[in-house]
Amino acid sequence: MSKFIQVPLAEITGLNIDSRIKVDVFADNTHPFIPKKDSNHVFSKELVRNLNAFLKKPGHDALYITGPTGSGKTSGVLQYAARLNWPVQQIACHGRMEFDDLVGFHRLVSSSPGEAPSMQFVYGPLAIAMREGQILLLNEFDLVDPAEMAGLNDVLEGRPLVIVQNGGEIIHPHPMFRVVVTGNSAGQGDATGLYQGVMTQNLATLDRFRFVEVPYLDEEIEVSILKKVVSALPEDLLHKMVKIANLIRKQFIGEDSSSNLSVTMSTRTLVRWATLTQDFRGAENAMKLGLEHALLLRTPAAEREAIEQIARDVFGPIWK
């Protein structure tokens, strides 16, 4: 994983930027932990700039990407890593996760089916990423017990990982080892009450991160995503769908005080709505049916009516 080729950044991201700007891409594109490319992914220029700066020269920092649910935090990292052929060790964090889950543990392992198992040490995603020069991606980082994640502090400082469980084995960080985490909060807890389980993280741990905020995508970018996914729908309808999504988001994050919504429309939900609308286009009101399946049926009744009113206001008479 040490050989590189230089490729124009504009070529691998599709962004309208100077073609002279080049990035290092791993020559080996066969590693099983390289994320799968999504040809429909549309990159944010700001996120690419921040990712490129961090991956190229992290110093002794890790990267904390924060933003509302469904804004593209995780997909942005995975899709950029996919273009760089950079393997990723990805794990979804939760309240019961322990630091040892990242390091590794002993378990009974059979070398082949039918053979008697023996106790072996199985390396966790942190140990593998450190040893092989991969990206460790921790999603929903703010759900983890801060006392457990304090175990990362020495690793984030660039010190070796000592695996006591495996006889004191020492793993020195590979030069290409990187740590990226995502969270709906910036580690300071959730003052909005919208994200259940979010915890305030240890200040000493947070001090080892540089922070990037990822907002929802611009309207034109989201429309371009929808055009790739649902080519049968007219563009003016897609613009109205994105407008509705943004109105819902404003009420979700409190920018619109006319109503407070406990649900939002992420880009993935927006894509789901458009896809279902195209699939149900023979129905009497395919847009409404698609919205019900994509969002409304998991929304509290009072808020459901508020969202439908937004749709009626935007679509007018065609929304039955």
C-alpha positions as CSV (number, residue, x, y, z in Angstrom):
1,M,0.0,0.0,0.0
2,S,2.9,2.4,-0.5
3,K,3.0,3.0,-4.3
4,F,1.1,6.0,-5.6
5,I,0.2,7.5,-8.9
6,Q,-0.7,11.2,-9.3
7,V,-4.2,12.0,-10.7
8,P,-5.9,15.3,-11.2
9,L,-8.4,16.0,-8.3
10,A,-11.0,17.2,-10.8
11,E,-10.8,13.9,-12.6
12,I,-11.6,11.7,-9.6
13,T,-14.2,14.0,-8.0
14,G,-15.9,15.6,-11.0
15,L,-15.5,19.0,-9.4
16,N,-15.0,22.1,-11.5
17,I,-11.5,22.9,-10.2
18,D,-8.0,23.6,-11.6
19,S,-6.9,20.5,-13.5
20,R,-3.3,21.1,-12.4
21,I,-4.2,20.2,-8.8
22,K,-3.2,16.6,-8.4
23,V,-3.5,14.1,-5.5
24,D,-1.8,10.8,-4.7
25,V,-3.8,7.7,-5.4
26,F,-2.8,4.3,-4.2
27,A,-1.8,2.2,-7.2
28,D,-3.3,-0.9,-5.8
29,N,-7.1,-0.8,-6.4
30,T,-7.7,-4.5,-5.4
31,H,-7.6,-4.2,-1.6
32,P,-10.8,-5.7,-0.1
33,F,-11.3,-2.8,2.3
34,I,-11.4,-0.1,-0.4
35,P,-14.9,1.3,-0.3
36,K,-17.2,0.6,-3.2
37,K,-17.5,3.5,-5.6
38,D,-21.0,5.1,-6.0
39,S,-21.1,6.6,-9.5
40,N,-24.1,8.8,-8.4
41,H,-22.2,10.5,-5.6
42,V,-21.7,14.2,-6.0
43,F,-18.8,15.7,-4.0
44,S,-18.9,18.8,-1.9
45,K,-16.0,21.1,-2.9
46,E,-15.5,22.2,0.7
47,L,-15.5,18.7,2.2
48,V,-13.1,17.5,-0.5
49,R,-10.8,20.4,0.3
50,N,-10.8,19.7,4.0
51,L,-10.4,15.9,3.5
52,N,-7.6,16.4,1.1
53,A,-5.7,18.7,3.5
54,F,-6.1,16.3,6.4
55,L,-5.3,13.1,4.6
56,K,-2.2,14.7,3.0
57,K,-0.8,16.3,6.2
58,P,-2.6,15.4,9.4
59,G,0.1,16.4,11.8
60,H,-0.8,14.7,15.0
61,D,-4.5,15.4,14.5
62,A,-7.5,13.3,13.9
63,L,-10.5,14.6,11.9
64,Y,-14.0,15.2,13.5
65,I,-16.7,15.7,10.9
66,T,-19.9,17.1,12.4
67,G,-23.3,18.0,10.9
68,P,-27.0,17.1,10.8
69,T,-28.1,13.6,10.0
70,G,-28.0,12.6,6.4
71,S,-25.8,15.6,5.3
72,G,-23.2,13.2,3.7
73,K,-20.6,13.1,6.4
74,T,-19.9,9.3,6.1
75,S,-20.6,8.9,2.4
76,G,-18.3,11.9,1.7
77,V,-15.3,10.2,3.4
78,L,-16.0,6.7,2.0
79,Q,-16.4,8.0,-1.6
80,Y,-13.3,10.1,-1.5
81,A,-11.4,7.2,0.0
82,A,-12.8,5.0,-2.8
83,R,-11.4,7.4,-5.4
84,L,-8.0,7.3,-3.7
85,N,-8.0,3.5,-3.4
86,W,-7.4,4.0,0.3
87,P,-8.7,1.1,2.5
88,V,-11.0,2.0,5.3
89,Q,-11.7,0.2,8.6
90,Q,-15.3,1.4,9.4
91,I,-17.2,0.8,12.6
92,A,-20.6,2.2,13.8
93,C,-20.2,3.4,17.4
94,H,-22.8,2.8,20.1
95,G,-23.2,3.3,23.8
96,R,-21.9,-0.1,24.9
97,M,-18.8,0.0,22.7
98,E,-15.5,-0.5,24.5
99,F,-12.0,0.5,23.5
100,D,-11.0,-3.2,23.4
101,D,-13.5,-3.6,20.6
102,L,-11.3,-1.4,18.5
103,V,-8.0,-3.1,19.6
104,G,-9.0,-6.8,19.3
105,F,-9.8,-9.8,21.4
106,H,-9.2,-13.6,21.8
107,R,-11.7,-16.0,20.3
108,L,-12.0,-19.6,19.2
109,V,-11.1,-19.8,15.6
110,S,-11.0,-22.8,13.2
111,S,-8.5,-22.7,10.4
112,S,-10.9,-24.6,8.1
113,P,-14.5,-26.0,8.4
114,G,-14.6,-29.1,10.6
115,E,-11.3,-28.6,12.3
116,A,-11.1,-28.1,16.1
117,P,-11.0,-24.4,17.0
118,S,-8.1,-22.9,18.9
119,M,-7.9,-19.7,20.9
120,Q,-6.4,-16.9,18.7
121,F,-6.1,-13.2,19.0
122,V,-8.3,-11.4,16.4
123,Y,-7.1,-7.8,15.6
124,G,-9.7,-5.1,15.8
125,P,-10.1,-2.2,13.3
126,L,-7.8,0.2,15.1
127,A,-4.9,-2.3,15.2
128,I,-5.4,-3.2,11.5
129,A,-5.6,0.4,10.4
130,M,-2.5,1.4,12.4
131,R,-0.5,-1.6,11.2
132,E,-1.4,-1.4,7.5
133,G,-1.8,2.4,6.9
134,Q,-5.6,2.5,6.5
135,I,-8.3,5.0,7.5
136,L,-10.1,4.3,10.8
137,L,-13.6,5.7,10.4
138,L,-15.7,5.8,13.5
139,N,-19.3,6.7,12.8
140,E,-21.6,8.2,15.4
141,F,-18.6,8.9,17.6
142,D,-20.6,11.0,20.0
143,L,-22.7,8.0,21.1
144,V,-19.7,6.3,22.8
145,D,-18.9,6.5,26.5
146,P,-16.2,9.2,26.7
147,A,-14.2,7.1,29.2
148,E,-13.8,4.4,26.6
149,M,-12.7,6.7,23.9
150,A,-10.1,8.3,26.1
151,G,-8.1,5.2,25.2
152,L,-7.5,6.7,21.8
153,N,-5.6,9.7,23.2
154,D,-2.1,8.2,23.0
155,V,-2.8,6.8,19.6
156,L,-4.0,10.2,18.3
157,E,-0.7,11.6,19.6
158,G,1.2,9.3,17.3
159,R,2.3,6.9,20.0
160,P,2.4,3.1,19.4
161,L,-0.5,0.8,20.4
162,V,0.4,-1.6,23.1
163,I,-1.9,-4.7,23.0
164,V,-1.7,-6.1,26.5
165,Q,-4.2,-8.8,25.6
166,N,-1.7,-10.2,23.1
167,G,1.3,-10.5,25.2
168,G,2.2,-6.8,25.1
169,E,2.5,-6.6,21.3
170,I,3.5,-3.2,20.1
171,I,2.1,-1.7,16.8
172,H,3.8,1.4,15.6
173,P,1.6,3.7,13.5
174,H,2.0,3.4,9.8
175,P,2.8,6.7,8.1
176,M,-0.5,6.5,6.2
177,F,-2.7,5.7,9.2
178,R,-5.5,8.2,9.7
179,V,-8.4,8.6,12.1
180,V,-11.7,10.2,11.0
181,V,-14.9,10.3,13.1
182,T,-18.3,11.6,12.4
183,G,-21.1,12.8,14.7
184,N,-24.3,14.7,14.8
185,S,-22.9,16.9,17.6
186,A,-19.4,18.3,17.9
187,G,-18.7,16.3,21.1
188,Q,-20.3,18.8,23.4
189,G,-23.6,16.9,23.8
190,D,-26.9,17.6,22.2
191,A,-28.6,20.8,23.4
192,T,-31.5,20.3,20.9
193,G,-32.7,17.0,22.2
194,L,-33.0,15.7,18.7
195,Y,-30.4,12.9,18.9
196,Q,-31.0,10.3,21.5
197,G,-27.9,8.8,23.2
198,V,-25.4,11.6,22.3
199,M,-22.9,12.1,25.1
200,T,-20.5,14.9,25.9
201,Q,-17.0,13.7,25.0
202,N,-13.8,14.0,27.0
203,L,-12.2,17.4,26.5
204,A,-8.7,15.9,26.3
205,T,-9.9,13.6,23.5
206,L,-11.6,16.4,21.6
207,D,-8.4,18.5,21.8
208,R,-6.7,16.0,19.5
209,F,-9.2,16.7,16.6
210,R,-9.5,19.3,14.0
211,F,-13.2,19.9,13.2
212,V,-15.2,20.2,10.0
213,E,-18.9,21.0,9.8
214,V,-20.9,19.5,6.9
215,P,-24.2,21.2,6.2
216,Y,-26.9,19.9,3.9
217,L,-26.0,20.1,0.3
218,D,-26.7,23.2,-1.9
219,E,-30.0,23.0,-3.9
220,E,-28.3,22.6,-7.3
221,I,-26.1,19.8,-6.0
222,E,-29.1,17.9,-4.6
223,V,-31.0,18.4,-7.9
224,S,-28.0,17.0,-9.8
225,I,-28.0,13.9,-7.6
226,L,-31.7,13.4,-8.1
227,K,-31.3,13.8,-11.9
228,K,-28.8,10.9,-11.9
229,V,-31.1,8.6,-9.9
230,V,-34.5,9.5,-11.3
231,S,-34.0,10.5,-14.9
232,A,-37.8,10.0,-15.7
233,L,-38.9,12.9,-13.4
234,P,-39.0,16.5,-14.8
235,E,-36.4,18.8,-13.5
236,D,-38.9,21.4,-12.2
237,L,-40.5,18.7,-10.0
238,L,-37.0,17.8,-8.6
239,H,-36.4,21.5,-7.7
240,K,-39.7,21.5,-5.8
241,M,-38.8,18.3,-3.9
242,V,-35.5,19.8,-2.8
243,K,-37.3,23.1,-1.8
244,I,-39.6,21.0,0.4
245,A,-36.6,19.2,1.9
246,N,-35.0,22.5,2.8
247,L,-38.1,23.8,4.4
248,I,-38.4,20.7,6.5
249,R,-34.8,21.0,7.5
250,K,-35.2,24.6,8.6
251,Q,-38.0,23.6,10.9
252,F,-35.9,20.7,12.2
253,I,-32.9,22.8,13.1
254,G,-35.0,25.7,14.4
255,E,-34.3,28.2,11.7
256,D,-38.1,28.5,11.0
257,S,-39.9,29.1,14.3
258,S,-43.4,28.6,12.7
259,S,-43.2,24.9,13.7
260,N,-40.7,22.5,15.3
261,L,-40.2,19.2,13.6
262,S,-38.5,16.2,15.3
263,V,-37.7,14.6,11.9
264,T,-35.7,15.9,9.0
265,M,-35.3,15.1,5.3
266,S,-31.8,14.0,4.7
267,T,-30.3,13.6,1.3
268,R,-30.8,9.9,1.5
269,T,-34.5,10.4,2.4
270,L,-34.9,12.8,-0.5
271,V,-33.4,10.3,-2.9
272,R,-35.7,7.6,-1.5
273,W,-38.7,9.9,-2.0
274,A,-37.8,10.7,-5.6
275,T,-37.1,7.0,-6.3
276,L,-40.5,5.9,-4.9
277,T,-42.3,8.7,-6.7
278,Q,-40.8,7.4,-10.0
279,D,-41.7,3.8,-9.1
280,F,-45.3,4.8,-8.1
281,R,-45.8,7.2,-11.1
282,G,-48.9,5.2,-12.2
283,A,-50.7,6.0,-8.9
284,E,-53.1,8.8,-8.4
285,N,-50.7,10.9,-6.4
286,A,-47.3,9.3,-6.7
287,M,-45.5,12.1,-5.0
288,K,-47.7,11.9,-1.8
289,L,-47.5,8.1,-1.8
290,G,-43.7,8.2,-2.2
291,L,-43.4,10.8,0.6
292,E,-45.5,8.6,2.9
293,H,-43.2,5.6,2.5
294,A,-40.0,7.7,2.6
295,L,-40.8,9.9,5.6
296,L,-44.4,10.5,6.8
297,L,-45.2,7.0,8.2
298,R,-42.4,7.4,10.8
299,T,-43.4,10.9,11.7
300,P,-45.7,11.9,14.6
301,A,-49.2,12.6,13.5
302,A,-49.2,16.4,14.2
303,E,-45.9,16.8,12.4
304,R,-47.1,14.7,9.5
305,E,-49.8,17.3,8.8
306,A,-47.2,20.1,9.0
307,I,-45.0,18.4,6.4
308,E,-48.0,17.8,4.1
309,Q,-48.9,21.4,4.3
310,I,-45.4,22.3,3.2
311,A,-45.8,20.0,0.2
312,R,-49.2,21.5,-0.6
313,D,-47.8,25.0,-0.5
314,V,-44.9,24.2,-2.8
315,F,-46.7,21.9,-5.3
316,G,-50.0,23.8,-5.4
317,P,-53.0,22.1,-7.1
318,I,-51.0,19.1,-8.4
319,W,-50.7,17.9,-4.7
320,K,-54.0,16.2,-4.1
